[in-house]
Amino acid sequence: MENIFDFKPTNEELEDIFGDVISKDDYLTNRTEADELLGDLYSLFVYRGQKTEAETYLTKITNQAYANSLKETSFNF
């Protein structure tokens, strides 16, 4: 499954999205749910201002409550 590291996030992006710069190994150890991975991709693309790409990942999230919470708390970068 795709994850945020497939899109080469910068240290700044990682820090702004997760509150810290994390390694790919730590990320994959702690993020095991598909919806979490999709939510992180959504957050990355919102951060980058790529709304169409972000929406693509948001629509793949199966837990609608989680998807709605992501939309409500979207970053205003």
C-alpha positions as CSV (number, residue, x, y, z in Angstrom):
1,M,0.0,0.0,0.0
2,E,1.2,3.5,-0.8
3,N,2.4,5.6,2.1
4,I,3.6,9.1,2.7
5,F,7.2,8.1,2.1
6,D,6.5,7.1,-1.4
7,F,6.1,10.8,-2.1
8,K,9.4,11.9,-0.5
9,P,8.2,14.2,2.2
10,T,10.6,16.9,3.4
11,N,11.6,17.1,7.0
12,E,9.5,20.3,7.2
13,E,6.4,18.5,6.0
14,L,6.9,15.6,8.4
15,E,7.4,17.9,11.3
16,D,4.3,20.0,10.4
17,I,2.1,16.9,9.8
18,F,3.3,14.7,12.7
19,G,4.9,17.2,15.1
20,D,8.3,15.6,14.6
21,V,10.6,14.2,11.9
22,I,10.0,10.5,11.8
23,S,11.9,7.7,10.0
24,K,10.2,5.5,7.4
25,D,10.8,2.5,9.6
26,D,9.2,4.1,12.7
27,Y,6.3,5.3,10.5
28,L,5.6,1.9,9.1
29,T,5.9,0.3,12.5
30,N,3.3,2.6,14.0
31,R,0.9,3.1,11.1
32,T,-0.6,-0.2,10.3
33,E,-4.2,0.6,9.3
34,A,-5.0,1.3,5.7
35,D,-7.2,4.3,6.6
36,E,-4.3,5.8,8.6
37,L,-2.0,5.6,5.6
38,L,-4.6,7.1,3.4
39,G,-5.3,9.9,5.9
40,D,-1.6,10.7,6.0
41,L,-1.5,10.9,2.2
42,Y,-4.5,13.2,2.3
43,S,-2.8,15.4,4.9
44,L,0.4,15.5,2.8
45,F,-1.4,16.6,-0.3
46,V,-3.5,19.2,1.5
47,Y,-0.3,20.5,3.0
48,R,1.2,20.7,-0.5
49,G,-1.9,22.5,-1.8
50,Q,-2.7,19.6,-4.2
51,K,-6.4,19.4,-3.4
52,T,-7.4,17.1,-6.3
53,E,-4.7,14.5,-5.2
54,A,-5.8,14.9,-1.6
55,E,-9.4,14.2,-2.4
56,T,-8.4,11.0,-4.3
57,Y,-7.0,9.6,-1.1
58,L,-9.8,10.9,1.1
59,T,-12.4,9.1,-0.9
60,K,-10.6,5.8,-0.4
61,I,-10.9,5.9,3.4
62,T,-13.5,3.4,4.5
63,N,-14.2,4.9,8.0
64,Q,-16.4,7.8,7.1
65,A,-16.1,9.3,10.6
66,Y,-12.4,9.4,10.3
67,A,-12.6,10.9,6.8
68,N,-15.0,13.6,8.0
69,S,-12.7,14.4,10.9
70,L,-9.8,14.8,8.5
71,K,-11.8,17.3,6.5
72,E,-12.9,19.2,9.5
73,T,-9.3,19.5,10.9
74,S,-7.6,20.1,7.6
75,F,-4.4,22.1,7.7
76,N,-4.5,25.7,6.9
77,F,-0.9,25.9,5.7
